[in-house]
Amino acid sequence: MNRSQDWLAQARRDLDQARASQAAGRHEWARFAAQQAAAKAVKALHLALGQEGHVIARLLTELPLPVPAELLVYSAQEWQSLPRVQPHFATRMAREVVWVWPPQGGTGRMAASA
């Protein structure tokens, strides 16, 4: 049984917690939750690729790069909100993403930052 989606969902919840902790000024908890989110996201990638592992440093070095595009999936709402919620990441994504098939009804470009 592949639990990669479970781990990815946990990573997203941890990232939500990190953002909430940061907004509340609880920076030590924000850092901890962000680290947990990163570790769980890496674990999810490994499981999605049929690999097992538990040590984050080893997991990172063993990931095949580039990561397969089908593992980097955003809903339309998540994609359009990137410039607002993660402006630096959104700028990099806008510069580096290569569309294999443009999304229906658009170019796939992110909305302008608000």
SEDRENBA-256653 format. One line per 2 residues: number of its first residue (from 0); their letters; for each residue x negated, y negated, z negated of C-alpha. Coordinates in nm, 2 decimals. Layout:
<tortors>
NUM = a = X,Y,Z | ...
</tortors>
This chain:
<tortors>
0 = mn = 0.00,0.00,0.00 | -0.15,-0.33,0.11
2 = rs = -0.09,-0.60,-0.16 | -0.26,-0.89,0.03
4 = qd = 0.06,-1.09,0.05 | 0.11,-1.05,-0.33
6 = wl = -0.24,-1.18,-0.40 | -0.19,-1.47,-0.16
8 = aq = 0.14,-1.56,-0.33 | -0.04,-1.56,-0.66
10 = ar = -0.32,-1.78,-0.52 | -0.06,-2.03,-0.40
12 = rd = 0.10,-2.04,-0.74 | -0.24,-2.09,-0.91
14 = ld = -0.31,-2.38,-0.66 | 0.03,-2.53,-0.75
16 = qa = -0.07,-2.51,-1.12 | -0.41,-2.67,-1.04
18 = ra = -0.24,-2.96,-0.87 | 0.01,-3.00,-1.16
20 = sq = -0.27,-2.99,-1.42 | -0.47,-3.24,-1.23
22 = aa = -0.17,-3.48,-1.20 | -0.12,-3.44,-1.58
24 = gr = -0.48,-3.52,-1.65 | -0.57,-3.17,-1.77
26 = he = -0.88,-3.15,-1.55 | -1.03,-2.84,-1.72
28 = wa = -0.71,-2.64,-1.65 | -0.70,-2.78,-1.29
30 = rf = -1.06,-2.65,-1.23 | -0.98,-2.31,-1.39
32 = aa = -0.65,-2.27,-1.19 | -0.83,-2.38,-0.86
34 = qq = -1.10,-2.13,-0.92 | -0.84,-1.86,-0.98
36 = aa = -0.66,-1.96,-0.66 | -0.98,-1.94,-0.46
38 = ak = -1.07,-1.60,-0.60 | -0.72,-1.46,-0.54
40 = av = -0.71,-1.60,-0.18 | -1.05,-1.43,-0.11
42 = ka = -0.92,-1.10,-0.25 | -0.61,-1.14,-0.03
44 = lh = -0.83,-1.18,0.28 | -1.02,-0.87,0.19
46 = la = -0.71,-0.66,0.13 | -0.56,-0.79,0.46
48 = lg = -0.87,-0.66,0.63 | -0.85,-0.33,0.46
50 = qe = -1.14,-0.39,0.22 | -1.16,-0.36,-0.16
52 = gh = -1.37,-0.57,-0.40 | -1.37,-0.76,-0.72
54 = vi = -1.68,-0.97,-0.75 | -1.61,-1.30,-0.60
56 = ar = -1.97,-1.37,-0.48 | -1.99,-1.04,-0.31
58 = ll = -1.64,-1.08,-0.17 | -1.74,-1.41,-0.01
60 = te = -2.06,-1.28,0.15 | -1.88,-0.97,0.29
62 = lp = -1.60,-1.16,0.47 | -1.63,-1.14,0.85
64 = lp = -1.64,-1.49,0.99 | -1.47,-1.65,1.16
66 = vp = -1.16,-1.54,0.97 | -0.90,-1.39,1.21
68 = ae = -0.65,-1.66,1.30 | -0.35,-1.45,1.21
70 = ll = -0.45,-1.48,0.85 | -0.44,-1.86,0.86
72 = vy = -0.06,-1.90,0.89 | 0.12,-2.21,0.78
74 = sa = 0.50,-2.28,0.79 | 0.59,-2.58,1.00
76 = qe = 0.67,-2.77,0.68 | 0.33,-2.68,0.52
78 = wq = 0.15,-2.78,0.84 | 0.32,-3.11,0.87
80 = sl = 0.26,-3.19,0.50 | -0.12,-3.13,0.51
82 = pr = -0.22,-3.49,0.59 | -0.03,-3.60,0.28
84 = vq = -0.12,-3.33,0.03 | -0.48,-3.25,0.16
86 = ph = -0.60,-3.54,0.38 | -0.97,-3.43,0.40
88 = fa = -0.87,-3.07,0.49 | -0.61,-3.19,0.74
90 = tr = -0.87,-3.41,0.91 | -1.10,-3.12,0.95
92 = ma = -0.82,-2.89,1.07 | -0.71,-3.14,1.32
94 = re = -1.06,-3.16,1.46 | -1.15,-2.79,1.45
96 = vv = -0.82,-2.59,1.52 | -0.80,-2.44,1.86
98 = wv = -0.44,-2.35,1.96 | -0.41,-2.02,2.15
100 = wp = -0.04,-2.09,2.21 | 0.09,-2.45,2.14
102 = pq = 0.39,-2.44,1.90 | 0.73,-2.47,2.06
104 = gg = 0.85,-2.82,2.09 | 0.52,-2.99,2.02
106 = tg = 0.15,-3.01,2.06 | 0.07,-2.86,1.72
108 = rm = -0.09,-3.18,1.61 | -0.04,-3.29,1.25
110 = aa = 0.17,-3.58,1.17 | -0.01,-3.90,1.11
112 = sa = -0.12,-3.96,0.75 | 0.13,-4.15,0.55
</tortors>
